[in-house]
Amino acid sequence: MASKQKVTFRKITEDTRIDAAEAAWSRARLISRLRHQQRDAQNHRSARQLSKLKANAVRLALSLAPEQISVTIDNDYQIGLLSVRWPGHGKLHLPASTQLT
């Protein structure tokens, strides 16, 4: 009779870490789209608040999957902005002054 291995909290968190990072990344993408709509509607206060929420969601995703997400200064599309890239999930841009750590 095989003995059951005890499931630890560490094992549970490790198993769900990437799923949580993907959820945070999806939230950041949705917030980014909403921020662009608010900016286009010239609702700058809402756009600024959404920008903070987007940075927080990206920060969370980066803390959960730092080995998969890369942060660089963009030099090809949005020159001068932070380009946060997650292969297979896309990329997001944040102001260069954003603190992600």
N, C-alpha and C positions, 0 to 999 in steps of 0.2 A: 504494500500500500504506500503510495507516494504521499509525502507530507506536503501540505500547502505552505507556500512561502508567504510570510507576513507582508502585507502591503503597507509601506511606510508613507508618511506625509511627504518626505523627500521624493519618493518614487512617483507619487501622484502629481506633485508640482512639476517634476521634470517631464512627465508624460503630457501634461497640458500646457506647457510653456509655449510651444510653437502655435498652438491653436489660439492662445490668448494674444500672442503677438499679431497673428493674422486678424483677429477681431479688432485690435487697436489700430492696425494699419487701415482696415476697411473704414473704421470710424473717422480716421484722419482724411481719407479720400473723400468721404461724404461731406465732412466739414469743409474741405477745400472747395468743393463744388458750390456749397451754400455760400461760402465767403465770396466767391466770384460773382454769384448772383447779387448779393448785397452790395458789392462794390459797383457793379454795373447799374444798380438802382440808386446809386449815390447815397446809400445808407451806411455811412462811414463808421458810425458807432458800432453797429452790428458786425460789420466786416472786421473791425479791430478786435471785438470780443471773440469772434469765430477764429481769428488768427491765433489767439492765445490758446483756444481749445485745440486747434490743429497741432500746435507746437507740443502741447501736453500729450496728445495721443501719439505723436511721432516719438516723443521722449519715452513713453511707456513701451512702445513697440521695440525701440532700440535697446531698452534695458532688458527686455525679454529675449531678444534674438540678436545680440551684438555681433555674433560670428557670421550672420547672414546679411545684415544691413550695413551699407557703407555710406559715409558722409564725406562729401568733397565740395569744393567750390566749383560751381558750374562754369565751364568755359566754352560751351557750345550752343546752349539754347537760352537760358536765363542767366546771362553772364553776370557774375558777381554775387549771385544768391547761393545759399547752401543747397546742394542737390543731395537728397536722401534717396538712395536707390536700394530696392530689394528685388533682386533678379526673380522674374516670374510674377512679381506683384506690381511692378511699375516704379515710378519715382515721384517724389514730391519736392517742392521748392519752398524754402523758408528764408526770411531775411538773414543776411550774413551775420548780424549781431545776435542771433538766437543762440542761447546757451542750451545745449542738449545733454550735457553731463552734469 
